[in-house]
Amino acid sequence: MTIFRQATEADLPSIIELLGDDDIARAREGFQAEVTPQTRDAFKEIAADPNNELWVGELAGKVIATLQLTIIPGLSRDGMKRALVEAVRVHGDHRSQGIGEVFMNAVIERARERGCGLIQLTTDTRRTAAQRFYTRLGFEPSHVGMKKKLSRG
């Protein structure tokens, strides 16, 4: 049985490995296949922020899934909080077994517990299987996402 829990720093190497188990991610500028001082610092910043939660799915002692949940307070919609889900990954050997659905449902429930009235995510336009998955879970393609790279430093 897969256990879903908030990540610890000891999970960081497994999380980085999962994030790299993806052709699109590996092709991105700044991709790192191992834990770096910057990723360790980012983990510590996420762990210290009460509005950020890094989650993992663990099966037989091995991390096989991960995602980040961010709670965003806002003024629109009468001060409604929203949840943002990012960096969702399930290890390639464990896809299409229902783990992602159970994981997402657990995180949706966590967002409800945190007082969110909406949960949102983006997915790369090339990820058509992911888009079908999220649609099946009740997510609707309601907005056009846009990004702009900023120089670091």
Backbone torsions as a table, in degrees:
resi	resn	phi	psi	omega
1	MET	NA	136.4	179.3
2	THR	-81.9	132.7	177.4
3	ILE	-105.8	131.0	177.7
4	PHE	-107.3	129.5	-176.1
5	ARG	-152.9	165.4	175.0
6	GLN	-72.9	142.7	-175.3
7	ALA	-72.8	153.6	171.1
8	THR	-114.3	167.4	-179.7
9	GLU	-60.6	-28.6	177.7
10	ALA	-64.7	-21.3	179.0
11	ASP	-81.0	-12.1	-171.8
12	LEU	-54.6	-46.1	178.0
13	PRO	-58.4	-40.0	179.0
14	SER	-67.8	-38.0	178.6
15	ILE	-64.5	-46.1	179.5
16	ILE	-61.2	-39.5	177.3
17	GLU	-62.4	-43.8	178.9
18	LEU	-63.2	-41.9	179.5
19	LEU	-62.6	-28.2	178.9
20	GLY	-88.5	-5.2	-179.8
21	ASP	-82.9	56.7	-169.4
22	ASP	-167.0	121.4	-178.3
23	ASP	-60.7	-40.7	-178.4
24	ILE	-65.0	-44.9	-179.6
25	ALA	-64.7	-41.0	-178.8
26	ARG	-64.5	-26.6	-178.5
27	ALA	-83.2	-9.3	-177.1
28	ARG	-74.7	146.2	173.6
29	GLU	-61.7	136.6	178.4
30	GLY	86.7	2.5	179.9
31	PHE	-62.3	134.9	175.0
32	GLN	-126.3	131.2	-177.8
33	ALA	-88.9	-2.2	-179.0
34	GLU	-141.5	166.0	178.6
35	VAL	-66.9	131.1	176.9
36	THR	-118.4	167.4	174.4
37	PRO	-56.0	-34.6	-179.8
38	GLN	-69.1	-42.1	179.2
39	THR	-69.6	-34.6	176.5
40	ARG	-64.4	-44.0	176.8
41	ASP	-62.0	-41.4	179.0
42	ALA	-62.5	-42.2	177.7
43	PHE	-59.3	-46.3	-178.9
44	LYS	-62.5	-37.6	178.8
45	GLU	-67.2	-42.6	177.1
46	ILE	-61.4	-47.5	-177.5
47	ALA	-62.7	-30.9	-178.0
48	ALA	-83.3	-13.5	-175.5
49	ASP	-93.6	116.6	-177.8
50	PRO	-65.3	-14.1	178.2
51	ASN	-96.9	6.4	177.0
52	ASN	-125.3	136.9	177.2
53	GLU	-136.2	126.7	175.4
54	LEU	-101.6	121.8	-175.3
55	TRP	-111.2	151.6	172.1
56	VAL	-133.0	155.4	169.6
57	GLY	-110.2	130.1	-175.6
58	GLU	-121.9	131.6	178.6
59	LEU	-129.1	122.8	179.5
60	ALA	51.5	41.4	176.4
61	GLY	81.2	2.3	-178.6
62	LYS	-116.1	134.0	176.9
63	VAL	-73.6	120.8	-177.0
64	ILE	-120.6	-2.9	-178.9
65	ALA	-154.0	154.6	177.6
66	THR	-154.9	157.7	170.5
67	LEU	-166.2	163.1	175.7
68	GLN	-116.3	132.1	177.3
69	LEU	-113.6	124.6	178.0
70	THR	-119.9	129.3	177.3
71	ILE	-95.6	125.8	-175.2
72	ILE	-117.3	109.1	172.5
73	PRO	-71.4	148.3	-178.5
74	GLY	-150.9	164.1	178.4
75	LEU	-93.4	-28.6	-178.8
76	SER	-69.9	163.0	-179.7
77	ARG	55.2	42.7	176.2
78	ASP	60.3	41.0	176.1
79	GLY	77.7	20.0	-178.1
80	MET	-67.2	135.9	171.0
81	LYS	-80.5	148.0	173.6
82	ARG	-128.2	156.5	177.8
83	ALA	-110.5	139.6	176.5
84	LEU	-117.7	127.7	178.3
85	VAL	-108.8	130.9	-178.8
86	GLU	-138.2	162.3	172.4
87	ALA	52.9	48.5	178.3
88	VAL	-79.2	126.7	177.4
89	ARG	-143.9	139.4	167.8
90	VAL	-124.1	132.7	-178.7
91	HIS	-53.2	139.9	-176.7
92	GLY	-52.7	-34.2	-179.6
93	ASP	-72.2	-12.0	-174.5
94	HIS	-119.9	9.9	177.8
95	ARG	-75.1	158.5	178.3
96	SER	62.0	29.3	177.3
97	GLN	-119.8	7.7	179.3
98	GLY	89.3	-3.8	-177.7
99	ILE	-65.3	-43.8	-179.9
100	GLY	-61.3	-40.4	179.4
101	GLU	-65.0	-45.8	178.6
102	VAL	-62.9	-41.3	179.5
103	PHE	-61.7	-50.4	-179.5
104	MET	-62.8	-40.2	178.4
105	ASN	-63.7	-37.7	176.8
106	ALA	-64.5	-40.1	-179.4
107	VAL	-72.7	-34.9	174.6
108	ILE	-60.9	-44.2	177.8
109	GLU	-63.7	-39.0	177.1
110	ARG	-61.8	-41.2	178.0
111	ALA	-61.7	-40.9	176.3
112	ARG	-61.1	-45.4	178.9
113	GLU	-58.4	-34.5	-179.0
114	ARG	-83.0	4.3	174.2
115	GLY	88.7	16.0	-178.8
116	CYS	-80.0	141.5	176.5
117	GLY	-103.1	-1.6	-176.8
118	LEU	-155.4	142.9	172.9
119	ILE	-126.0	137.1	-176.1
120	GLN	-137.9	161.5	176.6
121	LEU	-158.2	165.5	169.8
122	THR	-123.2	155.2	174.9
123	THR	-140.6	144.6	-179.9
124	ASP	-56.6	138.7	-177.9
125	THR	-60.1	-22.7	179.1
126	ARG	-78.6	-11.4	-177.0
127	ARG	-89.8	69.6	-176.0
128	THR	-66.4	-35.8	177.7
129	ALA	-65.2	-40.0	177.8
130	ALA	-64.3	-39.5	178.9
131	GLN	-62.9	-41.9	176.7
132	ARG	-63.0	-41.1	178.8
133	PHE	-59.7	-50.8	-178.0
134	TYR	-65.9	-36.4	176.8
135	THR	-62.7	-41.9	178.5
136	ARG	-61.6	-29.7	178.6
137	LEU	-83.2	-1.6	177.0
138	GLY	102.6	1.7	175.8
139	PHE	-74.5	143.8	-179.6
140	GLU	-118.3	138.0	176.0
141	PRO	-75.6	90.5	-170.4
142	SER	-105.1	-18.2	-175.7
143	HIS	-135.3	164.5	172.4
144	VAL	-102.3	121.7	179.4
145	GLY	-85.0	144.4	178.4
146	MET	-136.3	146.5	-179.8
147	LYS	-136.2	154.1	174.4
148	LYS	-140.1	126.2	177.4
149	LYS	-69.6	140.1	174.2
150	LEU	-117.8	141.4	177.9
151	SER	-71.2	141.1	178.8
152	ARG	-84.9	127.7	172.8
153	GLY	99.6	NA	NA
